[in-house]
Amino acid sequence: MKAEAQKNMRIIVENLPADITTEKLKSIFDQIGAVESVKLKTDLLTRRPSGTGYVEMLLDVDAFRAVNCLNGATMHDRKIFLTEEQPLLARAKQLLEQGIKFQGINLGFHKEKEERNH
């Protein structure tokens, strides 16, 4: 039995140029694989792009390929950075393991709860 690819992996794209549009960003990722959605984050006060975007790829294999191909690439004289979006609790655990404090979550509680369950 062949293993199925997971679907809908979301990628965080950081350090985007201010003149990037959702259409342009989508066209770049479309060259690698099927894109489900593209969103650009904007500053709440100025309504200008913040330099961060979110690209949801239809298949995880395409998303991994996009991260490998485009992470560190230059776009309009800016180096862009791509990472796989992780669920909040998984990201918090990763930061805890690295010794980084994560504001907004009581990581000690989650660690103690996890230790009690083992």
Sequence and secondary structure as in RCSB ss.txt:
>XXXX:A:sequence
MKAEAQKNMRIIVENLPADITTEKLKSIFDQIGAVESVKLKTDLLTRRPSGTGYVEMLLDVDAFRAVNCLNGATM
HDRKIFLTEEQPLLARAKQLLEQGIKFQGINLGFHKEKEERNH
>XXXX:A:secstr
      EEEEEEEES  TT  HHHHHHHHHTTS EEEEEEEE TTT  EEEEEEEEEEEHHHHHHHHHHHTT EE
TTEE EEEE   HHHHHHHHHHTT   TTS HHHHHHHHHHT 
